[in-house]
Amino acid sequence: MKISKKHTPDKERIYVDHRFSLMDKDQVTHKSLKMISILIFIMLMCTAVSMLFFRIRMFESNIVMIYLLGILLFSYLAEGYIYSLAATVCAVILYNFFFTEPYYNLKVNNPDYIITFFVMFIVGFITSMLTIKVKKERQQVEDREQYISSLYIIGKKLLDVKNEEDLVRISAQEISQRFDADVMIQLYNDSGEIIDRYITGEDSFDGEIDRSACFEVYQSGSPCGRGTVLFGEAKAYYQPIMNMRGVLGVIGIALSGTGNILPTQVAFIELIITQIVVILERQKLNENQKKVQLEMQKERLRADMLRSISHDFRTPLAGIMGLASTAKDNYDKISDEVRKNFLQSIYDDADWLNELVENILQTTRFEDGRVKLNLEEEAAEEIITAAITHVNKHAGNHIVYANIPDEIILIKVDAILIRQVIVNLLNNAINYSPSGSEIVVSLYREGNKAIFEVRDNGPGILQDELVHVFEPYHHNRTNKEIYRKGMGLGLSLCKSIIEAHSGKISVSNYEPHGTIVRFYIFTE
Amino acid sequence: MEPLILVVDDEKSIRSFLQISIEMQGYKCIDASDGSTALMLATSRNPDILVLDLGLPDFDGIEVIKKLRMISQMPIIIISARGHEREKIEALDAGADDYLTKPFSVPELLARIRVILRHKMLENTTVEQESQIFRIRDLLIDIEKHRVWLADQEIKLTPNEYKVLVLLAKNQGKVLTHRYIAENIYGGMLTNDTQSLRVCMGNLRRKLGEDPSKPQYIITEIGVGYRLVDE
C-alpha cells in the first residue's frame, strides 16, 4: 500500500482532525509565510524591549533573557523544529548586531561573547524544542482521547444495531461525519450478491472505475482505489470488510477535496471494520441459532402431525375397508337396505377423509410459507353462505342458521381460506354437539372489525381444554366417544388463516351450554 | 336420438363410474383419457356435452377448451381440484360453461348436464323468439316490461340489480364469473371493481328475501362467481 506522505507536519498525530487532514501545498506555504511574519514581529518586539533596557543600562543578561523569551514564545506558536532553529539563530544574530561591541556590526571584540552566543544558542534551541515536545505530547494525548472516545461512541452505537441494514447505515454515517467524506458500505452474502448497501451524501461510487475498484477489493481482499497503485484514478478509496473466511463487504470513502486518505485514517477505519465484523458474526450466530431452534420445532410438529394424521386417516379407512369387505363377502346374505346403508357409510367416511385431506393440504402450505393470500374485496355474508352450503350436505340433523346484518360488510380477504375457517368451525360444531342441535353463524360489525361467530349448544369444552384447542394436533377429550372425529388440524389451521389476515380468533363457552368461536377481520 | 356425452379424465375409476351413472340416465357416453384423444373425439363424434378434467397427462385442459372453442360451441363442464380457483376462472373465461370441484357428487354432475341439455333444447325450439318471461320458484321476471315480482309482490330493483338478475336468468343454472358479470353490467370499465358488484349482489339478495343459510335463487360460488338456481 502506497500512501502519499506529503503532510509531514501531521504525520505523527494519531487521530487526524479532518480540518487538517486535507491540507494541501497552498495551505503549507500559507502557514510558513504566516510563521515568518510572526517571527519577524516577535524579534522586532524583543529588539525594541532590549533597546529600552540597554538605554537605561540594565544588565546585559536581561537582554539575553528577553531574546530567550521570544524564542520560547515563537516556538510555542510555530511548533516546528526548523522554525525554532531559525528563531534561535535570528535571536543570536540580533543580539550580536545591536548589543555587543562594536555595536551595529556582526564583529565581536570580546571573545567572552562567543561563549555567551554559544550558550544562548544552545539554551534557546533546547528550551524551544522542549516546549514543542510538551505541546505535541499534550496534543497527542488530546487526540488519542478524542480518538478513543469516538471509537467508543461508534462502538456503542453499533452495539445497538438490530439488523445489517442499521449496521451499514450507522457505520457509514459515523465514518462520513468524522472524515468529511461520502461513504459507501456494502455487504455481500455467501454467493457474492450485495445484500445491503448504504451511501451517505452523493453517490460518487457509481463510475466505471469505482465499480471495478470495488469489485477488485471484493475479489482480492486488499484495499485499492484513490491514493493506491491499483485504480488510483478512482474517486474513492476502498477497503475490504473481512473475517477469516473471506470478504464480507466493502467500505468506500470518497474524501471531499483532492487529498488522499492518510494512514492514520486507514488505521481508524480498520478498527471500525473490526467492530463491524464482530457484529456481523454475532448477527450470523444469532440467526443460525434461531434457525436451528425453528427447525427443531418444525421437526417436532412434523412428527406430531404424522402421528395425528395417521390416526385420523386410519379411522375412516378402517370403516371403508370393513364395510366394503363385509358387503363383498356377504353380498347375497345381506338385504338391499343394509347394502345401501353400508354404501352410505362408505360415502360418509370418504367424504370425511376428503375434508381431512383438504385441511392437511392447507396446513402444509401454511407451514411451508408457500401460501400466498389471494386477497379480494369480498362480502362477508357470501363467505358465510358458501360455508353453510358446503357443510349442509353432511350436517345430518343439525340445524344451521345464519344471522346477517342489514349492512353489507366488505372485507379484503382470501375468500376460499376464510370459508375453510368457517367450514372447519361448523364441522367441529356438528361433530361435537348431539344430533338436532342448533348451530348459529353470526356476523356483525364493531368499529372497523367484522366479527364472525359460530355458536353451538352442544356440551361445550372443559375449562382447561379451552387454552389448548388452537394447538395443532390437539384432540378434544371432553367426550371420549366422539374422540374419533378429531379435527387434529382444523382449529390450528383456522388460527393460522385468521392471523395471516391480521385478525384474531378465540373460543369460549356459551351459557348455559355450548361453545362459541369468535374471530374478527379488519374491514379497512 | 339420445344425447351423447364425452367424458375426459385420466383416472380410470372416475371414467368408469361416470360412464355408468351417465348411461343410467339414458344418455350415451364415450370417454377419453388424454387431451389429444379428447379433441379427436370431440371433432369426429360431435358430442352434446364435454365433461373435462383440467389435469390431463398430455396437455393443459385450458388448451383443450381454447382449441375446441375455435371450431365449436359445444357445452363444456370442467372438473378441477379444490383450491385451484384461478384455474377454474381461467377455464370459464376461456369458454367453459360450468365447473365442478373434485371430489364432486354424481347427482350434482347429472343435474348440471340436465340444465345444459334443457338450455340446448330451448335454443333449438325458440331460436327467433327469446323468452320474455322467466319464472323461477316464486320469482317472475318480465323482460319486456322491466318488472320483477316475488310471490306476486312487485319488487323495485335499481337498473344494475335488474341487469344482473336478467343476466343470471338468461344463463340460468350456469355459473357466471365476477369478471363476466362486471363486463356485462358496467361495460368493461369497472371489471376490477369487485366492491360495487358485491354490494349490488348483497342488495339484490336482500330484495329477493334470501335466507343466508339456504339461498333460494342466487348461489354464490365463492372465489368464482354467481349462478341462478335451476329448479
Interface residues (C-beta under 8 A of the other chain):
Chain A: A350 N354 E358 L361 Q362 N374 E376 E377 E378 A379 E381 E382 I383 I384 T385 A386 I388 T389 N392 K393 V400 Y401 A402 I404 D406 I408 L410 A415 I416 R419 V441
Chain B: R82 G83 E85 R86 P103 S105 T194 Q195 R198 V199 M201 G202 N203 R205 R206 D211 P212 S213 K214 P215 I219 T220 E221 I222 G223
